[in-house]
Amino acid sequence: MMKTTIVTDAHGNMVGSHALSKKRRDTEARVSFSSKHKLHMVEVEDDMAKIIDADEFQRRLVKHIPKQ
């Protein structure tokens, strides 16, 4: 499993995602969004990192958004 952050807007619609697969040296990437957005830290399948079709990626990722 791989840790991913899913970003949703005030209506629960996905607006983006971020995955950090490796920490290099002592550097770690972080993202920030409007206070109206929610960040959901979730575990997704490892093969998600290999998906190149944007529609398929979004369909699979949306399934991991917690129900409001």
N, C-alpha and C positions, 0 to 999 in steps of 0.2 A: 504494500500500500504506500501511497505517496501523499504527503500533506499539501493541501491546496487551500487558498483563500478565495472564496466566491464573494463577489460584491453585488449587493442588490440595492435597488432604489427604494423609496418610501412606499411603493406599491408591491414590493416583493419581486420585481422583475430583475433578472440578471443583467448587470451592466458591464461586468468584467470579471477576470479571475487572475490569480497570480500563483505560481508554484516556484518554490526554491528547492531544487533537487540536491544541491551540494553547497556546503559552506566552504569557501576558498580562503585559505589563510585565516585571517580573523575578520573577513568581510562578509556581511550579510545584507541583502537587499530588503528594503521595506517600501511599502506604498502607502499613500494616504489619500483619503477621499473626503467629500463633503460630509458634514455631520448628519445630513439627511440619509446617507447611505449606511448600510449595515455590512459588517464583515463577518463571514461565516468560515471558521477554520474547520475543514472536513478532510476525511481520508478518501482518496479515489484510487481506482485500480492503476497499477503501474503502467499498463499499456496505454493509458490516456496520453502519456508523453509522446507516443509514436503516431497519434492520429494527425493526419494532414488535411482532412476534409473539415472545414469550419462548421458546417451544418451538423455533421455527425458528432464533433466535439461538443458543440453546444447542447445537442439532444442528450448526450450522456451526462454532461456536467450539471444540467438543470435538475436531474434526478437526485442530486446530492444536496440541493437547497433545502434547509429545514422548513417544515410547514409552519406557517405563522398562526 
